Amino acid sequence: MTASPLLVLGTRGSPLALAQAEETRRRLAEAHGWAAERIALRTIRTSGDAIQDRPLAEAGGKGLFTKEIDLALLAGEIDAAVHSAKDLPTLTPDGIALAGFLPREDVRDALISAVADTVQALPLGASLGAASLRRQAQALRLRPDLKLELLRGNVETRLRKAESGAVEATLLAMAGLKRLGLVHRARAPLSLDAFLPAVGQGAIALTARSGDVRALDALAAIADAPTFAELCAERAFLAELEGSCRTPIAGLARFLEGRLRFRGEVLRTDGSERFEIEAEGAAADAVRLGADAGRALKARLPDGVLAKAR
């Protein structure tokens, strides 16, 4: 008779999502002395996975990669969930607790191209495949001549499109490439000055039911405190801006010796203007630090920069 699982983790079914779930399973097994096979993985297809023909902003934005997993969690079909932190809505649904984050990976974006090593070196009028408004706006800020094309799909699909010349370039997260063992296919990591990442980029988020002490305790053993402080600041910044997938917003907090250094930005969708803010404070004040930065930046944005969430 097969022993019942000690914990059931819910995850999306993409190769990257499964790699993140496997990392979570390995860390749980090591932390608790469990056999890895006693931690089950259940793949769940989300609305974001099903929609490939249009930008996610047109289909509802934040939450499209988490809704079905949240429902499975609330129904007791899984004990915990593994998410890319940048997919999480700023407000956690009732009954679900954010249990923590794994140690953060590389936060940078990377250029994928068969024709150039930098964004600046792309041919005049080159096609850039992307779905992220942030990446589009940041690229247009450097190169207003670029032609944008919608490019959805998993990491391998987007790599293949750029490497085959279907588009002349795309941008992907270094963290995802590293977790999949594909970093050698990046032409170059992009500077944080020009390409500040999405809030939460590089972090794996863990959630469980609010009252499930057993699952929350199990996840607490692998949660990383510095990453938690960084993400608290970034998510508070995004919440103050009422960030949706319809406005290019970036934010990054870095933890060093008990303090956080934060930088955030909002861009016009065409890259013509960028509005920035920096802040620093104690890690214990992470939420206030991010929220204060969000309010301060929002107060000086011209009308029309922040798109209203639908």
C-alpha angles and dihedrals in degrees: 000000000000113000115242115253119267090217135005116214120200119213143158114262102239118116091250094048090049091049089053091048090049090052089051091049092050093050092048092050092050094045096049103028091244126150106253092228089062088067107077127208120212118191118215125191111226133201089252090058092050096050110075104141102070142026113283090235088069091052100048107291120220116040098034091110095045110036099087092042090051090052091051089050094050090047091055093243090125131024099216140001135226118212140168099254093227089061093060118104113237090244116059113220118254111274095026124099128202099233097188145275135274118241108293124254129211108317098202131106121235133215117237113193143135093209109043144028096213137031089243091056096055114116119267109280093008118172117249117196114210143135098195115094088205094057091043093052094045091050092047090050088062097034116021089178095067117116112227122219127182109249117181131164138079125316095267092050092053093044091052093049092053096041093048093050096247082128123010095230145358135183125232135175114265089217093062093046091051094048090052095044091244102115090114088070093064115097092208142333112253124238119259089226092066100025110037105183131246116270107278096013113159095019130109113216126210125204135180139169111292095239098040100107094174095056094041092051091048092052093044089066091065100035117116116225098203091051090048091055092048094049093046090058094044095046092047089052091051093046092054090053089048084233117206133168088264097073126057104240129164132181138171132181121188123200118218127163095337095314134098127221112198133191125180136176143184122200137193109251092247092052092240094127136024124195116199141186135183130197140170133198148131117308088234088065095050097127094047091045093055095041093050090050091050093050093046093050094043090053092061100041115113118243114277099027095102111061115218114246112242 
